[in-house]
Amino acid sequence: MDKLLEVKNVSIEYKTEAGIMRAVDDVSFSLDVGESMGLVGESGCGKTTLAKSIMRLLAKNGKVSSGEIIFKGEDLVKKTDEQIRKLRLNDIAMVSQSAMNALNPVHTVGKQLIEGIQAHTKMSKDEARRRAAEVFKMVGLEEKRLKSYPHQMSGGMKQRAIIAMALSLNPSLIIADEPTTALDVVVQDHILQQIIELQKAISSSMILITHDISVVSETCETIIVMYGGKIMEQAPTKVFFKAPVHPYSLGLNNAFPSITEIGEILISIPGTPPNLLEAQRGCRFSERCPFATGKCETEEPKLEFVDENHTSACHYNDQVERFREESAKPEVWAKVSNRIFERRKEGAS
Amino acid sequence: MAEPMIDIRDLTKTYPIKRNLKDLIGGVRHEVKALDGINLTIEKGEILGLAGESGSGKTTTGEILVRLQDATSGGITVDGHPIGLKGKHDRKRFRKDVQMIFQDPYETLNPRFNVYDTIAEPLRIHGLKDKHVMYDKVIEALEIAELRPAEQFIYRFPHELSGGQRQRVAIARGIVLEPKVLVADEPVSMLDVSIRADILNLLKQLRDKFSLTMLYVSHDLSTIKYLCDRIAIMYLGKILEIGPVNDVVADPQHPYTQVLLASVPVADPDHVKERIMVDDEVPDQIHLPQGCRFGPRCPYFKPECLECDHTLRMVSDNHRHACVFAKDELIRNDVPKPVEVEEKPL
């Protein structure tokens, strides 16, 4: 299949008062035309930073320090701001987490939508209005809602309007950053369903960013797990949820409550993510990993294929059977907890 | 059976709404019914989960229980003592018995208080003067909240702690007075998945070790299923279903519960979802629908539903629901049409 987006060895750095923080470190992945990909990880793992860099929406102190972002054969990193601006909405659209609060309260939703369409196409106002009504229908909003002000709409309706906006020009790539986190579960389910249907209908690709792996399971074809600015594992969703390989993925699966299982035991991953202001050595997950060895602390593992389309960044991919068995036991993770406790103590004295 | 730890009777909470000129002249008075005759009991050492969408009244119930708000009518007794007492002395005793953990550990800790002061404050307020005893109690609370080594944390300030650690400080502050009841309102929703489980396990342990009674308020049904013994499903100020958590999740009776459970995402690609399509919009709380409040959205709606007064019917001993029909009597109306998707290139 054709590749729509190729991210090659991208690193992103933020300049902060405390020094340079490398939020994304040497990350590569590619996205096919029509593919939907879920990007998951804890807060601070770099998933949002990575997505924002594609649309050049990073905060002022952040920039892509190395690597290429190839979109439809052209490197986005080298483009001028004006070229990127033209690309937004037309080719790449974003639905962000708090997007529904980004609507301008003093204009009707329709005006804002029509304005966006007109800014990026040569459509007349009438054509733009017709298009707006069309996309509103697609997301399940009545046409008369175009005349509503944001405060007259519920959260779910506003989020739908935002999605309508994102889809209005049939973008080839949709980036959805936690699009449903602030919504109630029934509405969340509907909107996710709709995003997927619409994405298929206009045959665009999608990157869905979320901390909720169950959402990815229901909506995406592939999944990328990030940790500490690095990709830990990438796999087709179906494979990932049956047979995760990386110890971090195993840990995430353990920590996640499921509505269908009765009598499960949840085990969380002890410790906290690495401080990216400091130089990183070895595997970033090693401090919290129950299977870490001396090698893990000094040598950084590379993403390696464990199967077709399935990669994992662990030195011990071959021992996955043992890891799976062991990682289901709470005492295995408790050992990590004790290890971190001992180190904290040492650090103090 | 022994007397329940918490007994909520006919609890009602209404908020008045600002009237415009037309209403003033017409003498119309509108109000929002946040809670409408809630009855609940929680046994000692039991964890009850309150679930529902926003506007269902779950948070209001929790806040009335810890007396952050006053009820409009109805009564609550905690361990046999009615709350809502005016005297200062009673209020102090009540605070000792009932404590709360909030959603956002970033906002509920005073940034100028270090961990020690945060946890010691309730002890000071309740008249503890002996510094050594206070120190020991603070350390003990931190140890119970699994913030170890405790000595290393006591002089830290909230900004030096991670989200999970902050929530542990909040829990330590909540338990330092050895309360009988803990109300937790969405305590894990702001936390990362990898640490959520820890906080849930900690709450479980508190119940097991100190037979603490808990009201756990959350919109997240998966965490309720993991932590709670019983669950109550709320909708627009009414309880629609209540029962042992496993029974309700495995065999939901009320159509609303069925819809809610069917919407929860499942991390299993083989799981086949039986979606029940309903309208997203919750009716507004001022003009509540006649009869069953879920009626306007319900796929099984029948004229009988207009007569519904939300009386809870028994399914089994503890499992009750407020639908006028039993589950096997429900007949689906016309399935609402799915949204049409048309491809129209520009």
Interface residues (C-beta under 8 A of the other chain):
Chain A: E42 S43 T121 R131 E134 K137 M138 V139 G140 S154 G156 M157 L169 N170 D184 V185 V186 V187 Q188 D189 H190 L192 Q193 Q194 E197 L198 A201 I202 H211 D212 I213 S214 V215 S217 E218 T237 K238 F241 K242 G251 L252 N253 N254 A255 F256 P257 S258 I259 T260 I262 E264 L266 I267 S268 I269 P270 T272 F341 R344 K345 A348
Chain B: E53 S54 R148 P149 Q152 S162 G163 G164 D192 V193 S194 I195 R196 A197 D198 L200 N201 H219 D220 L221 S222 T223 K225 Y226 N246 V249 A250 V259 L260 L261 A262 S263 V264 P265 V266 A267 D268 P269 H271 K273 R275 M277 V278 D280 E281 V282 V339 E340 V341 E342 E343 K344 P345 L346
